[in-house]
Amino acid sequence: MKNNINILYEDNHLLVVEKPINIPVQEDSSHDNDLLSILKEYLKQKYNKPGNVYLGLVHRLDRPVGGVMVFAKTSKCSSRLSEQIRNNKLNKIYYAVVENEINNSGKLENYLLKDGKKNIVKVDKNGKKSILYYEKVSEKNKLNLIKIKLETGRSHQIRVQLSYNGNPLYGDQKYNKNSHVGEQLALFAKKLEFYHPISNELMSFELDLPDRKPFNMFKE
């Protein structure tokens, strides 16, 4: 654990970490401490590097979302990981807790348009095609734990598509009108798989579900 960041894997090319909830991946208008800056400082101190440290951001998680993330320690690796994302070779598995009845499995396909001024995303025919697949894992107290695989990686995609489908995420202050202040968004990046950008070895990282409401309702 470095600077309260759980380091899952590190070599000369990659840094795989668990992103904590409620911190931005990179600096935003809040100017709160962000994950990218924390990790750059960690590398700077660990390797006693003068000046700026390179760390490539190849994918993102929303501020309230925690889970597995990979960063590239060289521009070459950053480029190769980005290519895997474009070719759907970087596999991201999320778990979410949603409200209302939902099918045991399904595919959601919508066109999503981002409103930068309001920082919201909506379903709109002029948006970008967005596809996800889901599978119901468990059901308890009218809430459903589901596993999600993204085919595309749009901003707020999971939250908007499921809300539009009638299954808003528990605790989603932005897209669930029934959520209450103080509830934590129930979305977690549980698993990440990709090919090592140098060795081409398949890398797989998976975390346990968070021990907090509502995820802990579904623990054995």
N, C-alpha and C positions, 0 to 999 in steps of 0.2 A: 504494500500500500504506500503510494507516494503522493504527498499532498492530498491525502484522502482519496486518491484515485487508485483503483484496483488494477494493477498491471497484469494482464493475462498471459502475454507473450511479448518477447522482444528479441530481435537479432539486429544485424547491421542494416537491414532493409526495411523492417516492419516494426510497428508498435501496435499491439492489440490491447485494448483497455475496456473496462466497464464504465460507461458514462453514467455519472450520478444524475438523479432527477433534478429538475429545476435549475440547472445551470446551462447557459447557451453553449453551443458547440464552438462558435466563434464570436468575436466582439459584436455587439449590436447596440442599438440606441440606448439601452439601459446602462451600458458601460460596466455591467457587473462582471466579476471575474469569470472568464470563459475557459472551456476545456483546452482549446488549442494553445492558449497562452500558458496555462498551467503545465501542459506537457512539454512545451518548448523550454520553459524554465527548468523543468525536471531534467531534460536532456543536457541543457547547458551546464547545470551543476554536476550531473553524474559524470560527464566526460570533460569537464573543465574547459568548455569551448568559449573562446572570446567572440564577441559580436553576435550577430543574428544566427539563429539555428533554423535549418530547413525542416519543416514537417508538413507533408502534403495532406490536405483534407480532400478525400475522394468521395465521401458520402456524408449525410447529415442525419441527425435525429432532432425532432422538435424539442424545445426547451423542457417541457414537462415529462419527456420520455427518457427512460434509462435503458441501459443494455449494452450489447457488444458493439464496438466500433473498431475499425482498422485505420491506421494512419501510415503514410509512406515516409520513410526517412531519407529517400532520395527522389529526385525528379523522374528518374528512369522508372522506379517502382510506382510512382504516382501515375505516370502515363499508362503503365501496363495494367494497374488495378482499374483505372478509369475505362480502359478498353474492355476489361472483363464485365464491368457494369453495363456498358453499351451492348455487349453480346450476351447478356443474361447468364454469365458464368459466375457471378458473385451472388450467392444464394442467401437471402435474408429471411429469417423466420421470426415472426412476431407473435406474441400472445396478448389477447385483449379480453376484457370483460365488458359485455354489451347487454343492453336492456332489451326486453320484449322477446317474443318467440322468434326463433331463427331456424332455418332448415339445417339438417345435419351436415350438409356441405353445399358449396355453391361457388359460382363465379360472378363477380360484379364487374361490369364494364360501363364506364361513364366518361363523359368529356368534362374535364375540370379546368376552370378559369380562375386565376389568382387576381384578387383585388389588392394591389400593393398598398394603397392608401389606407384601407381598413384592416390590412393583414388578415384577410379571410380568403377562403377558397370556396367556390360554388360550382354546382353542376350547370354547365352551359354548353350549348352546341358549338360555340366558337372556341371552346377550350381544347386541351390536349387529351388524347385518348389515354385512359387510365384503367388498368386491369389488375384485379387481385383475386386470389382463391382463398376460400376459408373452409374450416372443418370444425365442427363442434366437438369439444373435448369433454365438457361436463356442464351440468345445469344445477343451480341451487338458488333457492329464494328468489325465483323469477329473474335471475341473472345467468348469463351463459359465458363460460370460458371458451374462447375460440382460438384456433391456431390459424395464422394468416401467412400466405406466401405472396409476395409482390411480383408482378411481371413488369410493372413500370414503377418508377420512383418519384412520384409527384409530391409537391409540398402538401402536407396535411391530408394526403390521399386516403389513408385508412380511416381517419376520423370522418372525413366528408362522405366517402362512399358508403360507409356503414350507417351513418346518420340518415343519409338520403334513402337507404334501404329500409329505414324504420328501426334500426338497431344502433342508436347512439351509444358511444362509449361511456361507461360509468365515470363520473367526475370530470367530464369534458366541459369546461366552463364556456368554451367557444361554440360548440356545435350540439350541445345537449341542453335543451331548455329546462330539463328537470334536475340538472346538477346543482349542488349547493356549494356555497363558498366554503373553502377549506378542504373539499374533497380532492383527492389526487387522481389525475388522469390515469385510467387503468389500461395502459399500453406499454409493452415491454419488448425490447429487441432481444429475444432469448437466444437465438442461434445465428451464427455467421459462418459461411463456408466460401472459400475461394482458393484459387491456385496460387502458390507462392510465385511472385513475379520473377524470381531468379531460378529457383530449382524446379518449378512447375509441380511441386508436391501439393497434394490436396490438403488444405488446412481447415480444421473444423473446431469451432469454439462454441460452447453452450453453457449458459448460466441457469441456476435454479430460479424459479419464480420468486419475486420479492416477498418477504415476510411482512406484508402490510395489507390493509384492507384495500380492495376486496379480494386480492389474489389469495390471501391466506385462508379464505373460506373454502377454497378448492383443494387445499393440501390434505393429504391422507392423514 
